[in-house]
Amino acid sequence: MPYKSLYKRKVYSRMYARKWVKKNPLKVRARWFKWYKKVKKVRNKVKVDYNKKRRQKVRLLVLEKYSGSPPYCLCCYEKQIKFLSIDHINGGGKNHRQEVTGRAFYEWLVKKRKSPKQFQVLCYNCNMAKGFYKICPHQEKK
């Protein structure tokens, strides 16, 4: 019965490996660190690239949902996507940020089937000016 002998060999090799690991913890640790250093850079780069692309895709989807394609600032018509942000029209962004934080905000907006009317796309400058002075300087001129 070759199957039983093969099974016994597996069992004995596992037992031997466990004993060896217990007797040589420093060698095991050194092997693990050597392997980890080799794999770490590649693994982290792939993970970061995937997450970054996914976040950018979700953000672009939300910006297009609230301002059209291509997205733009509803106040000064800025079209650089890096400058655009989501603004709470009637305020209350601070309270809302406590409920939904960071990147989860864009995910939350995507999951809403109907676009809530309390949000708009503004560039960062218009958004901050609106927050500090209650009105954007572009709107004062008009």
Buried (B, 14 or more C-beta within 10 A) or exposed (E): EEEEEEEEEEEEEEEEEEEEEEEEEEEEEEEEEEEEEEEEEEEEEEEEEEEEEEEEEBBBEBBBBBBEEEBBBBBBEBEEBEBBBBBBBEEEBEEBEEEEEEEEBBBBBBEEEEEEEEBBBBBBBBBBBBBEEEEBEBEEEE
